[in-house]
Amino acid sequence: QVQLVESGGGLVQAGGSLRLSCAASGSIFSINVMGWFRQAPGKQRELVATITSGGSTDYADSVKGRFIISLDNAKNTVSLQMNSLKPEDTAVYYCYSNLRSRGGSLGSWGQGTQVTVSS
């Protein structure tokens, strides 16, 4: 079984920064892609950013230029540096991984970490 543990959420003023981290553990052969999604109250979960094991990245238009995603393949850890935060960034942020494990490729979700940006 693969587990994802997120850290780094919290309360920050608009214009500030936070760094989220997510460590995958368990039977992991290799990472295909890891990323972050978020869900605000009353809204659908949306993709924020993804990164492949080869370093290819993709960002939502709303965070492009403000957020940076990175992956430490050796530690199976993905991070999201969030800069110039806005109140509309307030959401629960979920880590996602798609990786090769004992049973084959599978997707996993973290428990979620709250990010609150005050105006």
SVG drawing of the C-alpha trace seen along z (x, -y; Angstrom):
<svg xmlns="http://www.w3.org/2000/svg" viewBox="-21 -42 39 49">
<polyline fill="none" stroke="black" stroke-width="0.4" points="0.0,0.0 1.2,-3.5 0.6,-6.4 1.0,-10.1 1.6,-12.5 1.3,-16.2 2.8,-19.0 3.3,-22.8 -0.3,-24.1 -1.4,-27.0 -2.6,-30.5 -0.8,-33.3 -1.5,-36.9 -2.2,-37.8 1.1,-38.3 2.9,-35.8 4.3,-32.4 3.9,-28.8 5.7,-25.6 3.8,-22.3 5.5,-19.0 4.2,-15.5 6.1,-12.3 5.1,-9.0 6.0,-5.8 5.3,-2.1 6.2,0.3 7.3,-2.1 9.1,-1.0 9.1,-4.3 7.2,-7.6 5.2,-8.4 3.8,-11.7 3.0,-13.6 1.1,-16.7 -1.3,-18.9 -5.0,-19.4 -7.1,-21.8 -10.7,-22.1 -12.4,-25.2 -15.7,-25.1 -18.6,-24.5 -16.3,-24.0 -15.0,-21.1 -11.5,-19.7 -9.1,-21.2 -5.6,-20.5 -3.0,-22.9 0.3,-21.5 1.9,-18.3 5.4,-17.0 6.7,-13.8 9.7,-11.9 11.5,-13.4 10.8,-16.9 8.1,-17.9 5.7,-20.3 2.2,-21.6 0.4,-24.4 -3.1,-25.7 -3.4,-29.1 -4.5,-30.6 -1.2,-29.8 1.3,-30.0 4.1,-32.3 3.3,-32.2 3.7,-28.5 6.6,-26.2 6.4,-22.4 9.4,-20.2 10.1,-16.5 12.8,-14.7 12.8,-11.3 15.2,-9.8 12.9,-10.7 9.6,-10.3 8.7,-13.7 6.9,-16.4 6.8,-20.1 4.8,-23.1 6.3,-26.5 3.4,-29.0 4.3,-32.6 2.2,-35.8 -0.7,-34.0 -4.2,-35.4 -7.4,-34.8 -8.8,-32.8 -6.0,-30.3 -7.7,-29.3 -8.5,-25.6 -7.7,-22.2 -4.7,-21.0 -4.4,-17.3 -1.3,-15.5 -1.6,-13.0 0.7,-10.4 0.6,-7.9 3.4,-5.4 4.5,-1.9 4.0,0.4 3.9,4.1 0.4,4.4 1.2,2.3 0.6,-1.3 -1.8,-3.1 -3.0,-6.5 -3.0,-7.6 -4.4,-10.7 -3.1,-12.4 -5.4,-13.3 -5.3,-17.0 -3.8,-20.1 -5.6,-23.4 -4.2,-26.6 -5.9,-29.8 -4.9,-33.1 -6.3,-36.2 -7.1,-39.4"/>
</svg>
